[in-house]
Amino acid sequence: MFVQDATSSAPASSVMTKATAYFQLLKFRLSFTVSFSSAIGFILGNPSAPWTDTLMVMLGGLLVTGAANIINQILEKDLDKLMKRTAKRPLPTGILSVKEAVVYCVLLCIAGTCLLGFYFNWLAAALSFLSLLLYGFFYTPLKQISPISVFVGAFPGAFPPLIGWVAATGYMGIEGWILFGIQFIWQFPHFWAIAWVLDDDYKKAGFKMLPMAGGKNLKTAFHIMTYTLLLIPLSLLPLQFGMAGKTSAFIAVVCGVLFLMQTFYLMHTCSKRAAMNIMFGSFLYLPIVQIAFVVDRL
């Protein structure tokens, strides 16, 4: 009886392992964060839209972003084995095969693109697909070639709020590009701080993410400070163009100044701890500022 129970539970355990692996392949937290940005753009573009539409644009963004993340993991399967933080992912461990990942990726891409195209408009769907191509087939291989990968990767990383705006309005107006610009510039201190913290791990895979040849030095810290400083005037543009009010502008400036102060600490110490503070600060800055724009708009 015990043998039969153990035998019957084996397939169920295998199915659960596969299901968990497919979920991990999606990189849900990252994909959700990206889709959240698309929801911000959508709400700012059409504040009176029903909440179901907001959920649909988030779902479309989640599916396409998940597909882009899978392309990244397929191309970096062997490199992920070299790094501590990625060695236990589904592809390096062999829980899922490359063929299974490719099929999953294609299904997610088709589902997400068609959802955005049929439910909203095909311009939003096209931008979403372009974002996938840039992230998967340009940014990913460039990581081993040149620090310019961060610049290239910032484009697909900044598309979500623009995609949300286009889904809501049907056109790429100046307002959508403002949202794109804020998220575009934000990514430089965000990714360089991550690259600073994970520099030892990245070197194992040959990733060249930090902007300066010397890596973790004052010049890199200065670059991080410069881009963080640019966020302050950029965050005032929604007020200038009538997308949000004075309250959100005030919140954005305060958050920008606090964010900037963290970069001064990095310039002073050039320490991993200071870079980690910027990394966590970047995680807080963007959603707080974006939510402030939405609340002010509503």
C-alpha positions as a Markdown table, in Angstrom:
| # | Residue | x | y | z |
|---|---|---|---|---|
| 1 | Met | 0.0 | 0.0 | 0.0 |
| 2 | Phe | 2.8 | 2.3 | 0.9 |
| 3 | Val | 4.6 | 1.6 | -2.4 |
| 4 | Gln | 1.4 | 2.3 | -4.4 |
| 5 | Asp | 0.9 | 5.6 | -2.6 |
| 6 | Ala | 4.5 | 6.6 | -3.2 |
| 7 | Thr | 4.2 | 5.6 | -6.9 |
| 8 | Ser | 1.0 | 7.5 | -7.4 |
| 9 | Ser | 2.4 | 10.6 | -5.8 |
| 10 | Ala | 5.4 | 10.7 | -8.0 |
| 11 | Pro | 3.6 | 12.0 | -11.2 |
| 12 | Ala | 1.8 | 14.7 | -9.1 |
| 13 | Ser | 5.1 | 15.8 | -7.6 |
| 14 | Ser | 6.6 | 16.0 | -11.1 |
| 15 | Val | 3.7 | 18.1 | -12.4 |
| 16 | Met | 4.0 | 20.5 | -9.5 |
| 17 | Thr | 7.8 | 20.8 | -10.1 |
| 18 | Lys | 7.1 | 21.6 | -13.8 |
| 19 | Ala | 4.4 | 24.1 | -12.9 |
| 20 | Thr | 6.7 | 25.8 | -10.4 |
| 21 | Ala | 9.5 | 25.9 | -13.0 |
| 22 | Tyr | 7.2 | 27.5 | -15.6 |
| 23 | Phe | 6.2 | 30.1 | -13.1 |
| 24 | Gln | 9.8 | 30.8 | -12.2 |
| 25 | Leu | 10.6 | 31.2 | -15.9 |
| 26 | Leu | 8.1 | 34.0 | -16.1 |
| 27 | Lys | 10.0 | 36.1 | -13.5 |
| 28 | Phe | 6.7 | 37.1 | -12.1 |
| 29 | Arg | 7.9 | 39.9 | -9.8 |
| 30 | Leu | 9.8 | 41.6 | -12.6 |
| 31 | Ser | 7.1 | 41.1 | -15.1 |
| 32 | Phe | 4.5 | 42.4 | -12.7 |
| 33 | Thr | 6.5 | 45.5 | -12.0 |
| 34 | Val | 6.8 | 46.2 | -15.7 |
| 35 | Ser | 3.1 | 45.6 | -16.3 |
| 36 | Phe | 2.3 | 47.9 | -13.3 |
| 37 | Ser | 4.1 | 50.7 | -15.2 |
| 38 | Ser | 2.0 | 50.1 | -18.3 |
| 39 | Ala | -1.1 | 50.4 | -16.0 |
| 40 | Ile | 0.2 | 53.8 | -14.8 |
| 41 | Gly | 0.5 | 55.0 | -18.4 |
| 42 | Phe | -3.0 | 53.6 | -19.2 |
| 43 | Ile | -4.7 | 55.4 | -16.3 |
| 44 | Leu | -3.0 | 58.7 | -17.0 |
| 45 | Gly | -4.1 | 58.4 | -20.6 |
| 46 | Asn | -7.7 | 57.5 | -19.8 |
| 47 | Pro | -8.6 | 58.2 | -16.1 |
| 48 | Ser | -12.2 | 57.3 | -16.6 |
| 49 | Ala | -11.5 | 53.8 | -18.1 |
| 50 | Pro | -13.1 | 50.9 | -16.2 |
| 51 | Trp | -10.8 | 49.0 | -13.9 |
| 52 | Thr | -11.2 | 45.9 | -16.0 |
| 53 | Asp | -9.4 | 47.6 | -18.9 |
| 54 | Thr | -6.5 | 48.5 | -16.6 |
| 55 | Leu | -6.3 | 44.8 | -15.6 |
| 56 | Met | -6.3 | 43.8 | -19.3 |
| 57 | Val | -3.4 | 46.1 | -20.2 |
| 58 | Met | -1.5 | 44.8 | -17.2 |
| 59 | Leu | -2.2 | 41.2 | -18.3 |
| 60 | Gly | -1.0 | 41.9 | -21.8 |
| 61 | Gly | 2.1 | 43.6 | -20.5 |
| 62 | Leu | 2.8 | 40.7 | -18.1 |
| 63 | Leu | 2.5 | 38.1 | -20.9 |
| 64 | Val | 4.8 | 39.8 | -23.3 |
| 65 | Thr | 7.3 | 40.8 | -20.6 |
| 66 | Gly | 7.3 | 37.2 | -19.4 |
| 67 | Ala | 8.1 | 36.1 | -23.0 |
| 68 | Ala | 11.0 | 38.5 | -23.2 |
| 69 | Asn | 12.4 | 37.2 | -19.8 |
| 70 | Ile | 12.3 | 33.7 | -21.2 |
| 71 | Ile | 14.3 | 34.7 | -24.3 |
| 72 | Asn | 16.9 | 36.2 | -21.9 |
| 73 | Gln | 17.1 | 33.0 | -19.9 |
| 74 | Ile | 17.3 | 30.7 | -23.0 |
| 75 | Leu | 20.2 | 32.7 | -24.4 |
| 76 | Glu | 22.0 | 32.9 | -21.1 |
| 77 | Lys | 21.3 | 29.3 | -20.0 |
| 78 | Asp | 25.0 | 28.4 | -19.8 |
| 79 | Leu | 26.0 | 31.7 | -18.3 |
| 80 | Asp | 23.4 | 31.4 | -15.6 |
| 81 | Lys | 25.2 | 28.2 | -14.4 |
| 82 | Leu | 28.2 | 30.3 | -13.6 |
| 83 | Met | 26.4 | 32.8 | -11.3 |
| 84 | Lys | 25.2 | 32.1 | -7.8 |
| 85 | Arg | 22.0 | 34.0 | -8.0 |
| 86 | Thr | 20.9 | 32.3 | -11.3 |
| 87 | Ala | 22.4 | 28.8 | -11.1 |
| 88 | Lys | 19.1 | 27.3 | -9.7 |
| 89 | Arg | 16.9 | 28.7 | -12.4 |
| 90 | Pro | 14.8 | 26.1 | -14.4 |
| 91 | Leu | 17.0 | 26.0 | -17.5 |
| 92 | Pro | 20.4 | 25.7 | -15.9 |
| 93 | Thr | 19.2 | 22.9 | -13.6 |
| 94 | Gly | 17.5 | 21.0 | -16.4 |
| 95 | Ile | 14.0 | 21.1 | -14.9 |
| 96 | Leu | 12.8 | 22.5 | -18.1 |
| 97 | Ser | 14.3 | 22.0 | -21.6 |
| 98 | Val | 15.1 | 24.7 | -24.0 |
| 99 | Lys | 12.4 | 23.4 | -26.3 |
| 100 | Glu | 9.8 | 23.6 | -23.5 |
| 101 | Ala | 10.9 | 27.2 | -22.8 |
| 102 | Val | 10.7 | 28.2 | -26.4 |
| 103 | Val | 7.1 | 26.8 | -26.8 |
| 104 | Tyr | 6.1 | 28.6 | -23.6 |
| 105 | Cys | 7.8 | 31.8 | -24.8 |
| 106 | Val | 6.0 | 31.8 | -28.1 |
| 107 | Leu | 2.6 | 31.1 | -26.5 |
| 108 | Leu | 3.0 | 34.0 | -24.1 |
| 109 | Cys | 4.2 | 36.3 | -26.8 |
| 110 | Ile | 1.2 | 35.5 | -29.1 |
| 111 | Ala | -1.3 | 35.7 | -26.2 |
| 112 | Gly | 0.0 | 39.0 | -24.9 |
| 113 | Thr | 0.4 | 40.7 | -28.3 |
| 114 | Cys | -3.0 | 39.6 | -29.5 |
| 115 | Leu | -4.6 | 40.7 | -26.3 |
| 116 | Leu | -3.2 | 44.2 | -26.6 |
| 117 | Gly | -3.9 | 44.4 | -30.3 |
| 118 | Phe | -7.5 | 43.1 | -30.3 |
| 119 | Tyr | -8.6 | 44.6 | -27.0 |
| 120 | Phe | -6.9 | 48.0 | -27.3 |
| 121 | Asn | -5.0 | 48.8 | -30.5 |
| 122 | Trp | -2.3 | 47.4 | -32.7 |
| 123 | Leu | 0.1 | 50.3 | -32.1 |
| 124 | Ala | 0.3 | 49.3 | -28.5 |
| 125 | Ala | 0.8 | 45.6 | -29.5 |
| 126 | Ala | 3.5 | 46.6 | -32.0 |
| 127 | Leu | 5.4 | 48.6 | -29.3 |
| 128 | Ser | 5.1 | 45.7 | -27.0 |
| 129 | Phe | 6.6 | 43.3 | -29.5 |
| 130 | Leu | 9.3 | 45.7 | -30.4 |
| 131 | Ser | 10.2 | 45.9 | -26.7 |
| 132 | Leu | 10.5 | 42.1 | -26.6 |
| 133 | Leu | 12.8 | 42.1 | -29.6 |
| 134 | Leu | 15.1 | 44.8 | -28.1 |
| 135 | Tyr | 15.3 | 43.1 | -24.7 |
| 136 | Gly | 15.7 | 39.6 | -25.9 |
| 137 | Phe | 17.9 | 39.9 | -29.0 |
| 138 | Phe | 19.8 | 43.1 | -28.5 |
| 139 | Tyr | 20.2 | 43.9 | -24.8 |
| 140 | Thr | 20.8 | 40.3 | -23.8 |
| 141 | Pro | 23.8 | 39.5 | -26.0 |
| 142 | Leu | 25.3 | 43.0 | -25.6 |
| 143 | Lys | 25.7 | 42.4 | -21.8 |
| 144 | Gln | 28.9 | 40.4 | -22.6 |
| 145 | Ile | 30.2 | 42.9 | -25.2 |
| 146 | Ser | 29.9 | 46.4 | -23.9 |
| 147 | Pro | 28.4 | 48.6 | -21.1 |
| 148 | Ile | 26.3 | 50.1 | -23.9 |
| 149 | Ser | 23.9 | 47.2 | -23.1 |
| 150 | Val | 22.4 | 49.3 | -20.3 |
| 151 | Phe | 21.6 | 52.1 | -22.7 |
| 152 | Val | 20.0 | 49.7 | -25.2 |
| 153 | Gly | 18.1 | 47.9 | -22.4 |
| 154 | Ala | 16.7 | 51.1 | -21.1 |
| 155 | Phe | 14.6 | 51.4 | -24.3 |
| 156 | Pro | 12.5 | 48.3 | -23.7 |
| 157 | Gly | 12.5 | 49.0 | -20.0 |
| 158 | Ala | 10.9 | 52.4 | -20.6 |
| 159 | Phe | 8.3 | 51.3 | -23.1 |
| 160 | Pro | 5.7 | 50.0 | -20.6 |
| 161 | Pro | 4.2 | 53.4 | -19.5 |
| 162 | Leu | 4.3 | 54.5 | -23.2 |
| 163 | Ile | 2.5 | 51.3 | -24.2 |
| 164 | Gly | -0.1 | 51.9 | -21.5 |
| 165 | Trp | -0.6 | 55.5 | -22.8 |
| 166 | Val | -1.0 | 54.3 | -26.4 |
| 167 | Ala | -3.4 | 51.5 | -25.3 |
| 168 | Ala | -5.6 | 54.2 | -23.7 |
| 169 | Thr | -5.3 | 56.9 | -26.3 |
| 170 | Gly | -4.4 | 55.2 | -29.6 |
| 171 | Tyr | -1.5 | 57.6 | -30.3 |
| 172 | Met | 2.1 | 58.4 | -29.1 |
| 173 | Gly | 1.6 | 61.9 | -27.7 |
| 174 | Ile | 4.1 | 64.0 | -25.8 |
| 175 | Glu | 2.6 | 62.9 | -22.6 |
| 176 | Gly | 3.4 | 59.3 | -23.3 |
| 177 | Trp | 7.0 | 60.2 | -24.2 |
| 178 | Ile | 7.3 | 62.1 | -20.9 |
| 179 | Leu | 6.4 | 58.9 | -19.0 |
| 180 | Phe | 8.9 | 57.0 | -21.2 |
| 181 | Gly | 11.6 | 59.6 | -20.5 |
| 182 | Ile | 11.2 | 59.4 | -16.7 |
| 183 | Gln | 11.4 | 55.6 | -16.7 |
| 184 | Phe | 14.3 | 55.7 | -19.3 |
| 185 | Ile | 16.5 | 57.9 | -17.2 |
| 186 | Trp | 15.6 | 56.1 | -13.9 |
| 187 | Gln | 17.0 | 52.9 | -15.2 |
| 188 | Phe | 20.6 | 54.0 | -15.3 |
| 189 | Pro | 21.0 | 54.6 | -11.6 |
| 190 | His | 18.8 | 51.5 | -11.0 |
| 191 | Phe | 20.8 | 49.1 | -13.2 |
| 192 | Trp | 24.2 | 50.5 | -12.4 |
| 193 | Ala | 23.5 | 50.2 | -8.7 |
| 194 | Ile | 22.5 | 46.5 | -9.2 |
| 195 | Ala | 25.6 | 45.9 | -11.3 |
| 196 | Trp | 27.7 | 47.4 | -8.6 |
| 197 | Val | 26.2 | 45.1 | -5.9 |
| 198 | Leu | 26.4 | 42.0 | -8.1 |
| 199 | Asp | 29.7 | 42.9 | -9.8 |
| 200 | Asp | 31.6 | 39.8 | -8.6 |
| 201 | Asp | 28.8 | 37.5 | -9.8 |
| 202 | Tyr | 28.4 | 39.3 | -13.2 |
| 203 | Lys | 32.2 | 39.0 | -13.8 |
| 204 | Lys | 31.9 | 35.2 | -13.6 |
| 205 | Ala | 29.6 | 35.4 | -16.7 |
| 206 | Gly | 31.6 | 38.1 | -18.4 |
| 207 | Phe | 28.9 | 40.7 | -18.1 |
| 208 | Lys | 30.0 | 44.3 | -18.7 |
| 209 | Met | 27.3 | 46.4 | -17.1 |
| 210 | Leu | 29.1 | 49.3 | -15.2 |
| 211 | Pro | 29.7 | 52.4 | -17.3 |
| 212 | Met | 33.4 | 52.8 | -16.6 |
| 213 | Ala | 36.3 | 50.5 | -17.3 |
| 214 | Gly | 37.5 | 50.6 | -13.7 |
| 215 | Gly | 34.1 | 49.4 | -12.5 |
| 216 | Lys | 33.3 | 50.3 | -8.9 |
| 217 | Asn | 34.9 | 53.7 | -8.7 |
| 218 | Leu | 34.2 | 57.5 | -8.4 |
| 219 | Lys | 33.6 | 57.9 | -12.1 |
| 220 | Thr | 30.9 | 55.3 | -12.1 |
| 221 | Ala | 29.4 | 56.9 | -8.9 |
| 222 | Phe | 29.4 | 60.3 | -10.7 |
| 223 | His | 27.5 | 58.8 | -13.7 |
| 224 | Ile | 24.9 | 57.4 | -11.3 |
| 225 | Met | 24.6 | 60.8 | -9.6 |
| 226 | Thr | 24.2 | 62.6 | -12.9 |
| 227 | Tyr | 21.3 | 60.5 | -14.2 |
| 228 | Thr | 19.6 | 60.6 | -10.8 |
| 229 | Leu | 19.9 | 64.4 | -10.9 |
| 230 | Leu | 18.2 | 64.5 | -14.3 |
| 231 | Leu | 15.1 | 62.8 | -12.8 |
| 232 | Ile | 14.2 | 65.9 | -10.8 |
| 233 | Pro | 13.5 | 68.3 | -13.7 |
| 234 | Leu | 12.0 | 65.4 | -15.8 |
| 235 | Ser | 9.5 | 64.6 | -13.0 |
| 236 | Leu | 8.1 | 68.2 | -13.2 |
| 237 | Leu | 7.1 | 67.7 | -16.9 |
| 238 | Pro | 3.7 | 66.0 | -16.0 |
| 239 | Leu | 2.8 | 69.2 | -14.2 |
| 240 | Gln | 3.9 | 71.4 | -17.1 |
| 241 | Phe | 1.9 | 69.4 | -19.6 |
| 242 | Gly | -1.3 | 69.1 | -17.4 |
| 243 | Met | -0.9 | 65.4 | -16.8 |
| 244 | Ala | -0.8 | 65.8 | -13.0 |
| 245 | Gly | -1.0 | 68.5 | -10.4 |
| 246 | Lys | 1.3 | 70.3 | -7.9 |
| 247 | Thr | 1.0 | 67.7 | -5.2 |
| 248 | Ser | 2.5 | 65.0 | -7.3 |
| 249 | Ala | 5.2 | 67.4 | -8.5 |
| 250 | Phe | 6.1 | 68.1 | -4.9 |
| 251 | Ile | 6.2 | 64.4 | -4.1 |
| 252 | Ala | 8.3 | 63.7 | -7.2 |
| 253 | Val | 10.9 | 66.5 | -6.3 |
| 254 | Val | 11.1 | 65.3 | -2.7 |
| 255 | Cys | 11.7 | 61.7 | -3.8 |
| 256 | Gly | 14.2 | 62.9 | -6.4 |
| 257 | Val | 16.2 | 64.8 | -3.8 |
| 258 | Leu | 16.2 | 61.9 | -1.4 |
| 259 | Phe | 17.3 | 59.6 | -4.2 |
| 260 | Leu | 20.0 | 62.0 | -5.2 |
| 261 | Met | 21.4 | 62.2 | -1.6 |
| 262 | Gln | 22.0 | 58.5 | -1.7 |
| 263 | Thr | 24.3 | 59.0 | -4.7 |
| 264 | Phe | 26.4 | 61.5 | -2.8 |
| 265 | Tyr | 27.0 | 58.8 | -0.2 |
| 266 | Leu | 28.1 | 56.4 | -3.0 |
| 267 | Met | 30.5 | 59.1 | -4.4 |
| 268 | His | 32.0 | 59.6 | -0.9 |
| 269 | Thr | 32.5 | 55.9 | 0.0 |
| 270 | Cys | 32.3 | 53.9 | -3.3 |
| 271 | Ser | 31.0 | 51.1 | -1.1 |
| 272 | Lys | 28.8 | 48.1 | -1.8 |
| 273 | Arg | 26.5 | 49.3 | 1.0 |
| 274 | Ala | 26.0 | 52.7 | -0.6 |
| 275 | Ala | 25.2 | 51.0 | -3.9 |
| 276 | Met | 22.7 | 48.7 | -2.2 |
| 277 | Asn | 21.0 | 51.8 | -0.7 |
| 278 | Ile | 20.6 | 53.3 | -4.2 |
| 279 | Met | 19.3 | 49.9 | -5.5 |
| 280 | Phe | 16.6 | 49.8 | -2.9 |
| 281 | Gly | 15.9 | 53.5 | -3.2 |
| 282 | Ser | 15.3 | 53.0 | -6.9 |
| 283 | Phe | 12.8 | 50.3 | -6.2 |
| 284 | Leu | 10.9 | 52.8 | -4.1 |
| 285 | Tyr | 11.3 | 55.9 | -6.2 |
| 286 | Leu | 9.5 | 54.9 | -9.4 |
| 287 | Pro | 6.3 | 53.4 | -8.0 |
| 288 | Ile | 5.9 | 56.2 | -5.4 |
| 289 | Val | 6.3 | 58.9 | -8.1 |
| 290 | Gln | 4.1 | 57.1 | -10.6 |
| 291 | Ile | 1.3 | 56.4 | -8.1 |
| 292 | Ala | 1.5 | 60.1 | -7.1 |
| 293 | Phe | 0.9 | 61.1 | -10.7 |
| 294 | Val | -2.1 | 58.8 | -10.9 |
| 295 | Val | -3.7 | 59.9 | -7.6 |
| 296 | Asp | -3.2 | 63.5 | -8.6 |
| 297 | Arg | -4.7 | 62.9 | -12.0 |
| 298 | Leu | -7.8 | 61.1 | -10.6 |
